[in-house]
Every structure is written in structure tokens, then in C-alpha cells.
Amino acid sequence: MGEKSIDMPDFKQIYTDIITEKFPDKIGDPLIINKLDSLNTVIDILKFNRLIFGQAEYAVEFKSQRLRSYDESSIREILNYQNKNKLTNQETANHFKTSRNTIAKWKSIYKR
């Protein structure tokens, strides 16, 4: 079993509880079970939210970017996505629902 940071919530348990309560038909889905075991980064969690909730009324969206926290591997994945797809800071920010200033700040911190 891999070590988890003390500060990280148990996302597997949280999502298992949510799925059991709100979407009991999905709890036996092998894709869902597989994804539950690999919730390690913010990007993993955002993708899992889309898989489970889609764009329905249950979608988990933070209205304020101040409530979000990104780990280094997620930031690097976002910057790689931007570079690979030749997107501007604004386009990248819109895709990941963050601000263009945040993208610019990350680029200055994680210079390639």
C-alpha cells in the first residue's frame, strides 16, 4: 500500500460514500472501481468528478478559484497540456477553470 500524505483526505472513501448514496448503480462498475484506486492528484479528482457527475446537477464545481489547491504533478500536467496543444494562458485557464494569472504564475515558477 502506498503512503499518503497526512494532509490528503481519503478520496477513495469520500467518493465511495457519495457513489453509494447518490449513484448506487455505479458502485459495481469496474471502470469506477479502477479509477477510485488511482485518485492521487487534483487532475485525477477533476477527471473522476466528470466521470461520476458529468454536467448534471450533482457536478462538484468550486465557484471560487481560491478554494482550489493544485499539487506539483497536476500543475506540470496542466502546463504540458498547454504546451502540447499550443494554447494561450487564457485558453488553458478556461479549460481547467482557473485564472490566466494562475497559469502565468505557474509558468514562471516551473520554467522548462
C-alpha positions as CSV (number, residue, x, y, z in Angstrom):
1,M,0.0,0.0,0.0
2,G,1.4,3.4,-1.0
3,E,2.0,6.1,1.6
4,K,-0.4,9.0,1.6
5,S,0.3,12.5,2.9
6,I,-1.1,13.2,6.3
7,D,-2.8,16.3,4.8
8,M,-4.6,14.5,2.0
9,P,-8.1,13.4,2.6
10,D,-9.1,9.8,1.8
11,F,-10.6,10.5,-1.6
12,K,-11.4,6.8,-2.2
13,Q,-13.6,6.7,0.9
14,I,-15.2,10.0,0.3
15,Y,-16.2,9.1,-3.3
16,T,-17.3,5.6,-2.3
17,D,-19.7,7.1,0.2
18,I,-21.0,9.6,-2.4
19,I,-21.5,7.0,-5.1
20,T,-23.1,4.6,-2.7
21,E,-25.6,7.2,-1.6
22,K,-26.3,9.1,-4.8
23,F,-25.4,6.6,-7.6
24,P,-25.7,3.0,-6.2
25,D,-25.9,1.6,-9.7
26,K,-22.4,2.8,-10.5
27,I,-20.6,1.3,-7.4
28,G,-20.2,-2.1,-9.2
29,D,-18.8,-0.6,-12.4
30,P,-15.2,-1.9,-13.0
31,L,-14.1,1.5,-14.5
32,I,-15.3,3.3,-11.5
33,I,-13.6,0.9,-9.1
34,N,-10.4,1.1,-11.0
35,K,-10.5,4.9,-11.0
36,L,-11.2,5.0,-7.3
37,D,-7.9,3.3,-6.6
38,S,-6.0,6.0,-8.6
39,L,-7.1,9.3,-7.1
40,N,-3.7,10.7,-6.3
41,T,-3.7,14.2,-7.9
42,V,-6.0,17.1,-8.4
43,I,-6.2,16.3,-12.1
44,D,-7.3,12.7,-11.2
45,I,-10.0,14.1,-9.0
46,L,-11.3,16.6,-11.6
47,K,-11.5,13.8,-14.2
48,F,-13.2,11.5,-11.8
49,N,-15.8,14.2,-11.0
50,R,-16.6,14.4,-14.7
51,L,-16.9,10.6,-15.0
52,I,-19.2,10.3,-12.0
53,F,-21.2,13.5,-12.1
54,G,-20.9,14.6,-15.7
55,Q,-22.6,18.0,-16.2
56,A,-25.6,17.1,-14.1
57,E,-26.9,18.9,-11.1
58,Y,-24.6,17.0,-8.8
59,A,-21.5,18.3,-10.5
60,V,-18.9,19.4,-8.0
61,E,-17.7,22.8,-9.0
62,F,-15.9,25.4,-6.9
63,K,-17.2,28.8,-7.7
64,S,-14.1,30.4,-6.3
65,Q,-10.6,29.5,-7.5
66,R,-9.3,30.4,-4.1
67,L,-10.7,27.2,-2.7
68,R,-8.6,25.1,-5.1
69,S,-5.2,23.7,-4.4
70,Y,-3.0,22.0,-7.0
71,D,-0.1,19.7,-6.4
72,E,3.1,20.0,-8.4
73,S,2.4,17.0,-10.7
74,S,-1.1,18.4,-11.6
75,I,0.5,21.8,-12.4
76,R,3.1,20.2,-14.6
77,E,0.4,18.2,-16.3
78,I,-1.7,21.3,-17.0
79,L,1.4,23.1,-18.3
80,N,2.3,20.1,-20.5
81,Y,-1.3,20.1,-21.8
82,Q,-1.0,23.8,-22.7
83,N,2.4,23.2,-24.5
84,K,1.2,20.1,-26.3
85,N,-2.0,21.8,-27.6
86,K,-0.3,25.2,-28.2
87,L,-2.9,27.0,-26.1
88,T,-2.7,30.5,-24.7
89,N,-2.8,31.1,-20.9
90,Q,-6.5,32.2,-21.3
91,E,-7.4,29.1,-23.3
92,T,-5.7,26.9,-20.8
93,A,-7.3,28.7,-17.8
94,N,-10.8,28.3,-19.4
95,H,-10.2,24.6,-20.0
96,F,-9.1,23.9,-16.4
97,K,-11.4,26.6,-14.8
98,T,-8.7,28.6,-13.3
99,S,-7.4,32.1,-13.9
100,R,-4.9,33.1,-16.7
101,N,-2.8,34.8,-14.0
102,T,-2.5,31.5,-12.2
103,I,-1.3,29.8,-15.4
104,A,1.2,32.6,-15.9
105,K,2.4,32.3,-12.3
106,W,2.9,28.5,-12.7
107,K,4.8,29.0,-15.9
108,S,7.2,31.4,-14.1
109,I,7.7,29.0,-11.2
110,Y,8.0,25.9,-13.3
111,K,10.2,27.2,-16.1
112,R,11.1,24.5,-18.6
